[in-house]
Amino acid sequence: MPRISTPASIEAAPAASQPMLHAVEKQLGVVPNLFRLVSNSPAALEGYLSLSGALAKGRLPAPTRERIALAVAEINGCSYCLSAHTYLGKNLTKLDGAEMVANRGGGSNDPKAAAAVRFAAKIARDRGHIGDEDLSAVRLAGYDDAQIIEIVQHVALNVWTNYINEVARTEIDFPVVSARRAAEFSNREPIARSSHG
C-alpha cells in the first residue's frame, strides 16, 4: 500500500505540476505512477524531468542507460524501477531477456556495455568509493571522461528514483518484476539508533 499519496490524475496534481505531467503524457502516452507521485512537489518533478532530459541528450546510448537502470534497481531492491526499466528495455531499447538478466547481475552480454554496467554497479554498491583500477577498466573499454561523468549521473538519478519509490511504496503500474534484494530489505531488523545521535 502506498505510503505517500499519488494524485489519481493530472488534474488532481498541483497546478504547477500539471503542464509537466501533460508533457510526460505526450511523450510516453501515459503518466506512470512515479511521475504523478513526484508531482506532489513541482520542484522535485521539474528537477527529475530536467536531469532525465539532459542525460537523454548525452553520449551514452539508450540501451546502456537502461542497462545501468536495471543494475542499480536490482542493487537497491526497487521492484518499481526494475519493472519500469524491464518494460522500457524490452519495448524501447529492444534488450532481450538474457541481456536484462545479465544487467540485473551488474554485467552485460555486450563487451563494451559490460564495462559501463560493471562500473555503474560498483559506484552504486560502494557509494562512489571506487578504485583506480575501476576507472582504468571503464576507460580501457572506450569510455571517455564525459561518458564516465554521465554514468555517475545515471547512477545518481536511478538511486533517487529507487529511493523515492521505496519510501513511498509506489504502486507498480508496469508488468511486475520483483527485485531479488527486495525480500532481503523487507526482512531486515531496524538498525538501533545510537544514544549519541
Backbone hydrogen bonds, N-H to C=O, Kabsch-Sander energy under -0.5 kcal/mol:
donor,donor_aa,acceptor,acceptor_aa,energy
3,R,168,A,-3.6
4,I,168,A,-0.9
13,A,9,S,-0.5
13,A,10,I,-1.4
17,S,14,P,-1.5
18,Q,14,P,-1.2
18,Q,15,A,-0.5
21,L,17,S,-2.3
22,H,18,Q,-2.4
23,A,19,P,-1.7
24,V,20,M,-1.9
25,E,21,L,-2.6
26,K,22,H,-2.3
27,Q,23,A,-2.0
28,L,24,V,-3.2
29,G,25,E,-2.4
35,F,32,P,-0.7
36,R,32,P,-1.6
37,L,33,N,-3.1
38,V,34,L,-2.7
39,S,35,F,-1.5
40,N,37,L,-1.7
41,S,38,V,-2.2
45,L,41,S,-2.5
46,E,42,P,-2.5
47,G,43,A,-2.4
48,Y,44,A,-2.6
49,L,45,L,-2.8
50,S,46,E,-2.4
51,L,47,G,-2.4
52,S,48,Y,-2.6
53,G,49,L,-2.6
54,A,50,S,-2.5
55,L,51,L,-2.6
56,A,52,S,-1.8
57,K,53,G,-0.7
57,K,54,A,-1.1
58,G,55,L,-1.7
64,T,61,P,-0.5
65,R,61,P,-2.0
66,E,62,A,-2.2
67,R,63,P,-2.3
68,I,64,T,-2.3
69,A,65,R,-2.1
70,L,66,E,-2.3
71,A,67,R,-2.2
72,V,68,I,-2.7
73,A,69,A,-2.4
74,E,70,L,-2.1
75,I,71,A,-2.2
76,N,72,V,-2.3
77,G,73,A,-0.5
77,G,74,E,-0.9
78,C,73,A,-2.5
79,S,77,G,-0.9
82,L,78,C,-2.1
83,S,79,S,-2.5
84,A,80,Y,-2.6
85,H,81,C,-2.9
86,T,82,L,-1.7
87,Y,83,S,-2.0
88,L,84,A,-2.6
89,G,85,H,-2.5
90,K,86,T,-2.2
91,N,87,Y,-2.8
92,L,88,L,-2.6
93,T,88,L,-1.7
95,L,89,G,-3.3
100,M,96,D,-2.3
101,V,97,G,-2.0
102,A,98,A,-2.0
103,N,99,E,-2.6
104,R,100,M,-2.3
105,G,101,V,-1.2
106,G,103,N,-2.1
107,G,102,A,-2.6
114,A,110,D,-2.7
115,A,111,P,-1.2
115,A,112,K,-0.5
116,A,112,K,-1.2
117,V,113,A,-2.7
118,R,114,A,-2.8
119,F,115,A,-2.1
120,A,116,A,-2.7
121,A,117,V,-2.8
122,K,118,R,-2.3
123,I,119,F,-2.4
124,A,120,A,-2.5
125,R,121,A,-2.9
126,D,122,K,-2.7
127,R,123,I,-0.5
127,R,124,A,-0.6
128,G,123,I,-1.9
129,H,126,D,-2.1
130,I,128,G,-1.9
134,D,131,G,-0.6
135,L,131,G,-1.5
136,S,132,D,-2.5
137,A,133,E,-2.1
138,V,134,D,-1.7
139,R,135,L,-1.9
140,L,136,S,-2.8
141,A,137,A,-1.2
142,G,139,R,-1.9
143,Y,138,V,-1.7
148,I,144,D,-2.3
149,I,145,D,-2.3
150,E,146,A,-2.0
151,I,147,Q,-2.4
152,V,148,I,-2.1
153,Q,149,I,-2.3
154,H,150,E,-2.7
155,V,151,I,-2.2
156,A,152,V,-2.4
157,L,153,Q,-2.8
158,N,154,H,-2.4
159,V,155,V,-2.7
160,W,156,A,-2.2
161,T,157,L,-2.1
162,N,158,N,-2.6
163,Y,159,V,-2.8
164,I,160,W,-2.7
165,N,161,T,-2.1
166,E,162,N,-2.2
167,V,163,Y,-2.9
168,A,164,I,-2.4
169,R,165,N,-1.5
170,T,165,N,-1.4
182,A,179,A,-0.9
183,A,179,A,-0.6
185,F,181,R,-1.8
186,S,182,A,-2.1
187,N,183,A,-1.3
188,R,185,F,-1.0
197,G,194,S,-1.6
